[in-house]
Amino acid sequence: MKGDPKRLGFSTRAIHAGQPPDPATGSVTTPIYATSTYVHDELGKHKGYEYARGENPTRHALEQCVAAIEGGLAGHAFASGMAAISALMTLVQAGEHVILSRNVYGGTFRFMTRVLSRYGVEASWVDTTDLANAERAWTARTRMLYLETPTNPMMEVSDLAGAARLAHDRGAVLAVDNTFLSPYLQRPIEHGADLVVHSTTKFLNGHSDSLGGVLISTRPADAEWFAFVQKSVGAILSPFDSFLVMRGIKTLAVRMERHEANGRAVAAHLARRPEIKSVLYPGLPGHPGHELQQRQASGFGSMITFDLGSFAAAKAFLDRLRVASLAESLGGVETLISHSASMTHASLPAEERRKLGITDGLVRISVGIEDVEDLIADLDQALAG
Ligand SMILES: Cc1ncc(COP(=O)(O)O)c(C=O)c1O
């Protein structure tokens, strides 16, 4: 691919950005550069690569690709989504304050409350579906507003453009965890976000065979800082995982189309089942975030949360599944179902879960790209008992 990637469509960028034919051999696929170090031509002269914690061509190719598909300036890849989120939080210093959506991924909550709190960084958790709550929580020390939209697992939708204005008017930055929708369906930077983070473990890699994270920045100073953090902290993505994620991204657009179609069909079906107390999916017209998400994203994705009313009913349902697997994680080609209170959000104290509405009957499904008839039949037989 030659020329400015910004002029090209999403799939073209996903397949080509950062991945010219290998200069040494013409290999169409970016090779896995499995090396820890690089030979210098002579003292003081090298090819731009010194030591693999700082530089690796396979990782750099992935980083350019994710920056191109999110519409950012630079990408940095880390060993997990949590490693990317902790690198992001190095923008905040002791004595400063972050405002976060109230039901973000449980690991993000754990990191902020159990790790960063020890270093003097304060966090407030607010319902960001109404930005007046963020405004009320704002202090003179607030440096970052951090959103998931939709949130995990309650599917609350927040206004990206409004959040960016709020943060920028107060001299702060907006960071968005875009893992749930992927850049194919939602690109927060187009709405004013300064930073985007992903667990590549999910939709970007898409095949449940690699753990990773990426951080996309828009400001040169942040990009420079994150390269420094990669080198200084060392939680970088391996060359093999970088290759896997890049390979996954090449089919992101076609996978997301199928995830979206299956997600809509499963949500509509679940909403008709009498055993289910409520279905949380922004794609359903009655969802409070339906219209907002329609405006700021090009789809609703395939994450659905529903309430079976009690722990016993959730357990009986989960134990009967045949096609869908009971497992944490999401965004893979296969359908995964998890029990929020005891699995993904077990790190939240029971009182916090109760406040957020994460009841013991709550189940979250990541609808895969299998034949949707098989998925619906499986859910029906598990519900019928
Ligand atoms: C929305 C979201 N963000 C971040 C993470 C953390 O990613 P990882 O498990 O790759 O560290 C997860 C993991 O489930 C997630 O669901």
The ligand as an SDF file (V2000), in Angstrom:
LIG
                    3D

 16 16  0  0  0  0  0  0  0  0999 V2000
  -13.7340   -3.7420   28.4400 C   0  0  0  0  0  0  0  0  0  0  0  0
  -12.4520   -4.3840   28.8930 C   0  0  0  0  0  0  0  0  0  0  0  0
  -11.3580   -3.6220   29.0450 N   0  0  0  0  0  0  0  0  0  0  0  0
  -10.1810   -4.1480   29.4570 C   0  0  0  0  0  0  0  0  0  0  0  0
  -10.0590   -5.4900   29.7500 C   0  0  0  0  0  0  0  0  0  0  0  0
   -8.7340   -6.0330   30.2200 C   0  0  0  0  0  0  0  0  0  0  0  0
   -8.1080   -6.7070   29.1800 O   0  0  0  0  0  0  0  0  0  0  0  0
   -7.0720   -7.9450   29.3850 P   0  0  0  0  0  0  0  0  0  0  0  0
   -7.8620   -9.0870   29.9270 O   0  0  0  0  0  0  0  0  0  0  0  0
   -6.5640   -8.1730   27.9950 O   0  0  0  0  0  0  0  0  0  0  0  0
   -6.0270   -7.4920   30.3360 O   0  0  0  0  0  0  0  0  0  0  0  0
  -11.1660   -6.3280   29.5940 C   0  0  0  0  0  0  0  0  0  0  0  0
  -11.0500   -7.7700   29.8880 C   0  0  0  0  0  0  0  0  0  0  0  0
  -12.0290   -8.4870   29.9680 O   0  0  0  0  0  0  0  0  0  0  0  0
  -12.4020   -5.7570   29.1590 C   0  0  0  0  0  0  0  0  0  0  0  0
  -13.4970   -6.5090   29.0140 O   0  0  0  0  0  0  0  0  0  0  0  0
  1  2  1  0
  2  3  1  0
  2 15  2  0
  3  4  2  0
  4  5  1  0
  5  6  1  0
  5 12  2  0
  6  7  1  0
  7  8  1  0
  8  9  2  0
  8 10  1  0
  8 11  1  0
 12 13  1  0
 12 15  1  0
 13 14  2  0
 15 16  1  0
M  END
$$$$
